[in-house]
Each structure stands twice: as C-alpha cells, then as structure tokens.
Amino acid sequence: MSTTIFIRAREPDNGRRLIDELLQSGFDPARLHVYGRRLPPDLPVAATTWRTGPEAMLPGAVAGALVLPAVVWVALPLHILGLLALAAGGGFGGAAWSIARRRRSQGALEAQRQALEDGEMMIAASVDDAQIKSVEDRIAERHPELLVLGADASGSPPFP
C-alpha cells in the first residue's frame, strides 16, 4: 500500500533537482506528479500547470460559447439573438465544466493555493507506506530548502 506525500519547493529549480535525484535513485516516475505555475522545462514526470479560477474557466467558456451555437445552428438556423443566447449559455456551461475539472484535478492542493499562485512548486510522491519515514527524512536531510508536508497537502500540524 502507498501514500502520497507532498513536498513544497519555493523555487521550482530546487524541486527539479529533487525529482532528478529521486529518479536517479530508482524512484518510479509514474509515482511522481508536479504542480506549479512556473514549471521547469522538460520534466520527466507528469506535471499540471496550476491555474487560478479565471484562468481555468476561460478555455471552457470560450469553447462552449463557440461550439454550442455552431452545433445548434447546423440543425436549426436561428436569428442572431437566439445564437447569442446559445453562446451565453454555452459559455456558462463551459466555464462551469472547467471549474469542476480544476477542482477535481487540483482540489487536494487548495491549502497551498497561495504558494502555487506565487510561483512555488508542489511535488506529490506516491511512496510505499513502509518507506515514508525514510524518504521524508532523506529529503529533509539532503534538501533543507524544500518543505516536506507529509500526507496532508496543508502540512502536518505542529501539535496533535
């Protein structure tokens, strides 16, 4: 069984160095996922660019506003007001879909939203339960510039 631990890098290049080190030590790249607004180029692991709400909403809204009227107009020619109404409805629908998709893909990191928007990077590493302590200790020892948050993306509280 494995658990996902979260590591926060204030500078994306520091996170990149950790990823390279983990991969060189035999860590499976499929068990790493990186999130950030400014991601280093050519990451050898899965990466998701962090988007704010408006940034995430815009592509879906534009697609919905263009596609829905076009599809309906082919089947049923409408006046300009009807097409505008469909464009508005498609835009709202596409925006809602984009926001829901963002919440599903980035929801666990909401506690780190401000850090991500400020350009920091989050690394999610799926680690076998028996190795969590040794991996966290190794990262903390070799990379004091990184913050190991543990299994909770918001970080473990200092007191129980």
C-alpha positions in Angstrom: 0.0 0.0 0.0 1.2 3.5 -0.7 0.5 7.0 0.5 1.0 10.3 -1.4 3.3 12.7 0.4 3.6 16.4 -0.6 6.8 18.4 -0.9 6.8 22.1 -1.5 9.6 23.9 -3.3 9.8 27.6 -3.0 12.0 27.7 -6.1 11.0 25.3 -9.0 14.6 24.6 -9.8 15.1 23.1 -6.3 12.1 20.9 -6.9 13.6 19.8 -10.2 16.8 18.8 -8.5 14.9 16.6 -6.0 12.9 15.0 -8.9 16.2 14.2 -10.7 17.7 12.8 -7.6 14.7 10.6 -6.8 14.6 9.2 -10.4 18.4 8.5 -10.3 17.9 6.5 -7.1 15.3 4.3 -8.8 12.1 6.1 -7.9 9.3 5.2 -10.5 8.5 8.4 -12.5 4.8 7.2 -12.6 4.7 7.8 -8.9 5.6 11.5 -9.1 3.4 14.4 -10.1 4.3 18.0 -10.1 2.1 21.0 -9.8 3.1 24.6 -10.3 2.5 27.9 -12.1 6.1 28.1 -13.3 7.3 24.5 -14.1 10.8 23.8 -15.1 11.1 22.7 -18.8 11.3 19.1 -19.9 10.2 17.5 -16.6 10.5 13.7 -16.9 7.3 13.2 -14.7 3.6 14.1 -15.0 3.0 17.8 -14.5 0.0 20.0 -14.1 0.2 23.7 -14.6 -1.6 25.5 -11.7 -4.3 27.8 -12.9 -6.3 30.4 -10.9 -10.1 30.2 -11.2 -10.4 32.7 -14.0 -7.5 31.1 -15.9 -9.1 27.7 -15.6 -12.6 29.0 -16.6 -11.6 30.9 -19.8 -10.9 28.0 -22.2 -14.1 26.1 -21.3 -16.2 29.3 -21.6 -14.7 30.2 -25.0 -15.2 26.6 -26.3 -18.8 26.4 -25.0 -19.6 29.8 -26.5 -18.4 28.8 -29.9 -19.4 25.1 -30.1 -22.9 25.2 -28.8 -24.3 27.8 -31.2 -22.4 26.2 -34.1 -23.9 22.8 -33.4 -27.4 24.0 -32.9 -27.3 26.4 -35.9 -26.4 23.4 -38.2 -29.6 21.6 -37.1 -31.8 24.6 -36.6 -31.0 28.0 -38.1 -31.7 30.7 -35.6 -31.8 34.5 -35.5 -28.8 36.4 -34.1 -30.5 36.8 -30.7 -31.0 33.0 -30.5 -27.4 32.4 -31.4 -26.2 35.0 -28.8 -28.4 33.3 -26.1 -26.9 29.9 -27.0 -23.4 31.4 -26.9 -24.0 32.8 -23.4 -25.4 29.5 -22.3 -22.6 27.6 -23.8 -20.1 29.9 -22.2 -21.6 29.5 -18.8 -21.8 25.7 -19.2 -18.2 25.5 -20.5 -16.9 27.7 -17.6 -18.8 25.5 -15.0 -17.3 22.4 -16.6 -13.8 23.9 -16.5 -14.1 24.9 -12.8 -15.4 21.5 -11.8 -12.5 19.9 -13.7 -10.0 22.2 -11.9 -11.4 21.3 -8.5 -11.1 17.6 -9.3 -7.5 17.8 -10.5 -6.2 20.4 -8.1 -8.6 20.2 -5.1 -6.2 18.4 -2.8 -3.7 21.3 -3.2 -6.2 24.1 -2.3 -4.5 24.6 1.0 -1.3 25.6 -0.9 -3.2 27.8 -3.4 -1.4 31.0 -2.5 2.0 29.4 -2.6 1.3 27.9 -6.0 -0.1 31.2 -7.3 3.1 32.9 -6.1 5.2 30.5 -8.3 6.1 27.8 -5.9 6.0 24.1 -6.9 4.4 21.1 -5.3 5.6 17.6 -5.7 3.2 14.7 -5.0 5.1 11.5 -4.5 3.4 8.1 -4.0 5.5 6.3 -1.5 5.2 2.8 -0.1 3.9 3.0 3.5 6.9 1.2 4.9 9.3 3.7 3.3 7.5 7.0 4.0 9.7 7.9 7.1 13.0 7.1 5.4 12.0 9.1 2.2 10.8 12.1 4.2 14.0 12.0 6.4 16.2 11.7 3.3 14.6 14.7 1.6 14.7 16.8 4.8 18.4 16.0 5.3 19.6 16.4 1.7 17.3 19.3 0.7 16.7 21.7 3.6 15.4 24.2 1.0 12.3 22.1 0.5 9.4 21.7 2.8 8.1 18.1 3.4 4.4 18.5 4.2 3.7 14.8 4.6 0.5 13.1 3.6 -1.6 16.2 4.0 -1.0 18.9 1.4 -1.8 21.6 4.0 1.1 20.3 6.1 1.0 18.4 9.4 0.1 20.5 12.4 2.9 21.0 14.9 0.9 19.7 17.8 -1.5 16.7 17.9 
